[in-house]
Amino acid sequence: IICPASLTDMWEAYNEQFQLNARVLSMGLLRSGASALDGPLCSDRDFVLVDESHNFRHHSSQRYDALQSYLARENRRVCLLTATPRNRAATDVYHQIKLFHPDDVTLLPIDPPNLKEYFREVEAGRRRLQDLLVHVLIRRTRKHILRYYGITDDAPSRPMRELSDGEAVPYLDGRKRAHVLVQGKPSYFPQRKLETLRYSIEETYAGLYDRLRRYLGRPAGASGAPSPGKELTYARYGLWHYVLPECQQVAPYPDLHRAGMNLRGLVRVMLFKRFESSVHAFRRTLERLERIHRVFLLALDKGFVPAGEEAQELLYESDTLAEADLVEQLRQVSDRYRLADFDATRLRAHIDADRKLIREMLRLVRPIGPDEDAKLQVLQEKLRAGIPKATGKVLLFTQYAETAQYLFEQINPGGQAKDIDCVFGTQKSKARTAARFAPKANPQIKVAPGDEVRILIATDVMSEGLNLQDGDVVVNYDLHWNPVRLIQRFGRIDRIGSQNDVVWGFNFLPEKALEKQLGLQQVLKGRIKEIHETIGED
């Protein structure tokens, strides 16, 4: 059994409980040439189960190579287990199939009989992915499970498979109750209820929204060059445009062109996304950007361009370094591009103009406190009056660590309430945090009664592979671009075996003015439609 590190304890418990005689390995132990799969405890295994197999949707990794070469030996059987086989594109499925089907030429009854060519046809809309998946995918929706494995709660109870389609409908849509036996005990799927929470971005930013929006500039593809001093030029993310014409096609400058083609638009969208997430996240981002632009200008004054992968890492990760030390370290890793090959006067002018605009935005948003934060106030009011449901437990997700910290500080001033916790990154054990929030769903970890958590604020580090169904409420304080993330978040509490009759999802959605800039809802709708058309829907 190969799974994420956060799930190894769960699989070890299943291994012991059901006497599977399995070897449980964390995906993190897979390495090319020195993989844990090469050890004596794995060499004789003929069946491999890969849990959360969507983690292998990218083929350019050591763990992918290690698993693919292991599965290619002799006649190993493999089962890939995931609720979200497709994240962004149909090729996510292609790379998972290639784990156990290394050749593109295939005997599967598809036309053309070549996996790579077939997926090109799928991406072009000329073939259906379902026509391939029907041969390799076993999919079990909750309706399928209820229909063929369920038992009605009526007296006398009946197996659902014995009912006609018409008789089964009220059980499948929740008007009547039906259960599934798991380890001899009745288990239910909870009913889902969703509610949208809206707030005014204009109120959140104290009437400054239109001004800040103009400073952040026009979307990618808009006509006309940006106006320095009136809107961000994003010069630091499009350095190729400042390379002298005679040098633009000479190595290494084409690399700058490729790297910057979409970067300026992505940075603009990132700023809007943090703008929407929380005042605090936006403010912290502006502070980092102001420092980065200031250091960039210092580097230009010292005669070099701080660009390249190592320079970027230094710029973003050296908040604790004194600026003089940072500039010196940047000089040591910034010998790829010559300042003489750039229109240095124009580049410096645009970088300086952007820095001044960032400082102006900071000046505008610094005074906005929690009491003026309309989005936070909507959450606070809901926590007082509407969000805690039957369990009193709330799982609150946000995309950004800064927003998570901000919400924790505002919901739990001074950290006085011990039943409110916050987790992001790797600073806390995910398994231990899950047990504190959901001790019933995680009985393998003992939690003292006074250590239990009622409100858990988290980034997406807690969105995958964890049993949190003691709670009955998920709040999405901001929405992720990828609907799979939202499915995974809600899946923490929307699970078979939940003791809750109803589970709730509260989604904060930006009002229409910001939606015009982000297009977030439209992107989510489009990606959900793609998933439904290729994988099916539940």
N, C-alpha and C positions, 0 to 999 in steps of 0.2 A: 504494500500500500504506500503510495507516494502522495504526499499532501503538504500544504503550507505548514510552517512551523507551529502556527497557532492552533492547528487541528490535530497535532500528533497525540496529545493527551486523550482527546476524544476517541481517536482510532485505537489507541492502546487499550482504553477501557472496553470498547467493542470487541477487540481482539481477545481479551480475557473473558468477557461475558459470554461470547458465542463460540469460544474455543476455535478461532479461525486458523490458528497456527500460522499467522502472518508475520511478516517483518514490516514494521512501520518506519518509513524514512521521510525526513523533511526534504522538500524540494531544494532547500538551501545547501544540502550536502552533495548535490549533483554537480560534478566538475569534469570537464574534458580531461581524459588521461589519468585522473586520480579520483574517480567517483566512488561513493559508498556502494554503488551497485556492483562494483568489481570485487567486493569482499566475499568471503566464503559463505556468509549467511544469505546472500542473494543469488549466488551463481546457479543454484539448482531450482530456482522458482520458475514455474511454468505459467503462472497467471499473475498479471500485474493490473492493479486498480489504481488509476490516477484520479484523485479527488481534486475538484476545482481545476479541471484540465484547461480552462481558458487561460491559465497562467502560461501555457505553452502555445499561445496564439502567435508569438513572434519566434521565428526560426533562428535569429542571429544571437544566440546565447549559448554559454557553455552547458547549462543544464539541459537545453533542448538537444544539443549534440550528444550529450551523455545518455539521455533517455532513448533517443532514436537509435543509437548504435546498440544499446542494450536490448531493445525490443527486436532488433534485426537478427539476433543470434537464435539459431535453432527455430523451434516452433512455439514461440511464446504467444499466449493469448493475452489480449489487453482490453480493458474496459475504461473508457474515459468518462468521468462523472462530472457533470456541471449543470447548473441551472441556467447559465448564460453563455452558450457556446459562441455566440456572435456578439462582439462588443462594438466594433466600429465598421467593419467591412466583411464581405463574404470570405476574404482571404484568411480571416481569423479561423474559419472552419477548415479551410484548405490546409493550413499548417498543422492543425491537430490531426487531420486524417493522415498527413504525411508521416506522422510519428510511427504509424503501423503499416503504412503503404508507401515505402520510400520511393518506388518508381512512379513516374507520371503515367506511363502506359498502364492501362487497367483492363481487367476482365469484367468490371462492373458494367451492366447494360446501359451505358450512357453514350451519347453522340455529341461530340467526337469522343472516342474511347481513350482520352488523355486528360488527366486531372487538371494540369495547368491550362490547357486549351479550353476545357469545359468551364473552368472558373473565369476565364477571360470572357467567355460567352455570357456567363451569369452577370458579371459586372457590366457588360454592355446591354443587358436586358433581353438577350436573345435566347437564353435558357433559364429554366427554373431550378433553384437550388434544391427544392423539395424532391425533384425527380432523381437526384443523387442521394439525398439524405434518407429516402425511404429504404435504401439498402443497407445503411450503416447506423441509423439513429433509432433508438427506442425512446420515445418521449411519453412521459406520464404527467398529464395535467391533473389538477385536483378533481376536475369533473370526471376524467377517465377513472381515477382511483375510486371515487365514490360509486360510479356507475357499475364497475365490475368487481369491486372488493368491499363495497359498503353494505351495511346492514341498517335497515330502518329502525327508528326508535319507537315506532308505533307498537301497540299491543294488539295482536301478536306481531312481532318483528319478522321481517322477511329479507332475504338477500336481495340487494338492488338489481343484480343481474337477472333475476326472475321477473322483474317488473317490465311492463311495456314502456316504450319511449314516452308515451303520454303520462303514464303513472309516475315515471321517474322525474319529470320536470320539476315539481315543487320541492323535491329533495335537492336537486342540483342547483336551484336558484335560491335556496335557503329558507323557503317558506315552511318547510318541514325539516325535521332533524334526522340525519343519518350519520353513522359512525363507522370507523374502520378499527378492526382489532389489531393492536400493536402490543406484542408480548402478552397477549391474552387480555388486554385492557382496552376498553372503548376509548378511541381518540377521535377528536373532531378538528375540522378546519374552521377557524373563526370567520365570522362575517367581517367584511371590510367596509369601512366608512371613511370618506375623504372630505376634507374641508379646505377651501382656499382662504388664506389670510392675506389681505392686501393692506398696503400702507402708502403714504404719500412720500415720494422721494423729495419733493419740493419742501415738505415740512421737515424731513430728516436733515436736509442741508440748509435749513434756515433761510429759504428763499434764494439760495445761491445756485440752484441746480442749472439754470440756463447758462449762467456765466461759466461755471465749471465745465459744463458740456462743451461750450465753445472752445475753452482752453485745451480740452482733450483732443480736439481736432475732428476732421471729417473721416468717414470710413474709407477703407482701402478701395481704390478704384474711382474715388470722387475726382471730378475734373479739376484741373488747376493745381499748381504747387502750393504747399502750405505757406502761410504768411508768418515768418519768424517774428516773435514778440506778441502775436495775437493768438496763435495756436501752436501746439507742440509740433515740431518738425520731425521728431523721432530720428534725428540725425545720427545718434550713436548706434542705431540699429540698422542703418542703411549706408554704411561707410563707403560702399562701392560707388555711390553717386557723387562722392567727393574725390575719387581717384581721377587724376588727370587723364583726358581722353586717350592720349598716346600710350598710357599704361594699363588701361582697363582690360585689354585682352591678353596681357602678359602675365604669366604666372608670378606670384600666387593670387593675383587679384580676381580672376574669375571665381575663386572659392568664396571671396567676400560677396560676390553677386549672388551665388547660389544660396549662401547662408542668409542673406538679407532680403530675398525676394518676398517672403511672406512675413518676415519677423516684425516689421513695423506695424502691420495690421494686427498681428497677434498681441503685441505689447499694448496697443490701444485697447483691444478687447479685454485684455487682462486687467487694465486699469479700470475699465467700466465694470468688470465683474467684481473687483474688490470694492469699488465705489458702491455697488449694490449690496455687497455682503454686509459691510458695517462701516460706520464712520471711522472706527478705530483701525480696521484693516487698511482702509484707504489712506489714512493719516500716516500709518507706519510705512506703507509702501512709498508715499511721497518723501518721507524722511530718508529712506534708503536711496531713492533715486537722486535726491538733492546731493547727498554725499558722493554718490558714484559720479555724477556730472562734475562736481567740484574737483574730485581726484583726476578725472579724465582731462579737465582743463589744465591742471598742474602738470600732468604728463606731457600734454602738447607743449606747454611752456618749457619743459625740459628737453624737447626735441624728439619725442617718440610717440607712436600711436599705440595705446594699450589695447590691442585686439588679439584675438585668438582664444582658444579654449582655456588655456591656463590663466590668461589674463582675466577672462570672464569669471572664472572660479574665485580668483583673488578679489575681484571687485565686489562680488556678492557675498563672500564668506568671511571677510576680514573686518567686521565691524569693530573689533577690539583693538586693531592695530592703529598706531598713530599715523597720521596722513603721510608724514615724511618717510616713515618706514615702509608704508604701503606703496608709495611711488617708487621707492628704490627696488622693492621686490617685483613690481610690475615691469620696471626697466629690464630686469634679468630674464623675463619670459616674453618680452615683446620685441624680438628682433626679426620677426617675419615680414613686417611691412615698414617701408621707409616713409617718413613724414614728407620727404622731398617729392614723393610720387603723388601727393594729395594737394588739392587746393586748400592749403592749410588756413588761409585767411577766412574763407567762406565756412569751412568746417568749424573753426573756432567760434565764429560769430553765431552759427546756428546752435552749437552746443551751449554757448553762453546764454543765448535767448531762451532755450529750453530750461536751463537751470533757473533763470529768473522767473519764468512762468511757474515752475514747480514750487519755488519759494513763495510766490504769490498765492498759489492754491493752498499751500500750507498755512499761510497767514489767515486765509479765509476759514479753513476748517478747524484750526486749533481750538478756537473758543467753543466749538459745539460740544456740549457735555451730554451725559446720559439723559438728563431731563428734556433736552431738545431733540433727542434721537427718536423720531416717530416710530421707526421700525421696532426698536427696543421696547418702546412703551406699549405697542400692540402685543408683543410677547409677554411683557410683565402683566398686562391686564388679563390675557388669556390664562396665564399660570395661576392668577388669583381666582378666576371665575369660570374658566371653560375647558382648559386642556386636561388637567388630571382627571382620569376616568375611574373605572372600578378599582384598579389596582393602586392608583395613586403614583404609579411609576411612569416617568417620561424619559424617552430617549431622544435627545436633541442633536441633530447633525448639522454641521457646517463644513464648507470646503476648506476653510483657512484656519491655521493654528491661531493667528492673531484674533480672529473673531471668536474662536472657542474660549480663549483666555479672557477676552473682554466680557463675554456673556457670563462666564463663571464669576468674575469679579462683581458684575452688576446684580446677578441673581443671588449671589452668596457673599455679601460685603464682608471683608475681613476673614473669609473662610470659616465663619463661626459655625455654620450648619454642617455637621459631619455626614449628613445623608445626601449631600450634593457633591458631585465629583466631576473632574474634567480630564480628558485624556487625548493626547495627540502625539505623533511621532513615536519614539520607542522608549520614552522615559518611564513608562509604567508597564507592568505585565498585563497583556490583553486578557489572558485567561483569568487572572486574579480579579481584574476589573469586571469582567463578565460575570464571575461568580458573586461579586459583591452586589451587582445590580440584579442578577437573576439566580439566587441560590437554589431554587427548586429545579431549574433547568440545568444546573451545573453541580450536582450533588457530590461529584468526586473531589471538589475543593470545599473545605469546611470554612464557613464564615460565621463569626460571632454575631449575635443579634444586633449589637450596637455598631457593627461595621457595615451594615447593609446600606446600599445606595438607593435613593428614591428618584433623583434627577441626575442623569448622566449626560454631560455635554461632550461631544466627540467629533473628531474629523473622521474621514473615511477609513482610518485605521481600524475602526470597530464595525465596518460595514459588511465584512465578509467572513463567512464560516463560523460565526459565533451564535450560541443559543442564548437569546435575551428575551425569550417569550414570557418571562414572569411579568414583564411590562405590557401595556396595551396601547401605548401612544408613541408614535414617531413624529417628530417635528423636523421638517426640512427648512432650516432658517435661510439657506440659500440653495439654489438648484444647481446640480452638476450638469455640464454639457452632455454627458453620456447617460442616457436613460437606464443603462445597465446598473450604474451606480445607485440610482434611485430604487431600482428593483431590489438590489442587494440590501440597501438600507431598510426598506420596509420588510424584507424577508427575515430580518432579525426577530421580529415579533409575530409575523404572519406565517406561522409554522404549524404543521400537523402536531397534535399533542398539546397545543396551547390550552390552558385551562380557562382562557377568556372567550366568552361567547362572541365578543365584538372587538376588533382592533381598529384603531384610528390613525389616519395619516393627515397631518396638517402641513400644507405647503405654502410657504411665503412666496408670493409672486410679485415682481415689480409692476408698478402701474404702467400705463401705455406709453408715457413719454420715454421712460428708460427702455422699454421693450423695443422701441424703434431703433435704439442704438445697439442693443445686444442681439435682438432677434432670437433670444434664448428659447422662448416657447415654440417658435417656428422650427428651430433646429431640433428640439426634443420631439416634436410631433413627427418630423420627417424621419428621424432615426427610429422611432417606435414603429412607424409604418414599414420601414425596411426590415426590421426584426420580425414583425408579424408576417410579412410576405415571404421571408426566407425560412424562418424557423417555425412559425405558427404562433398562436397567442393563447393566453390563459386569462 
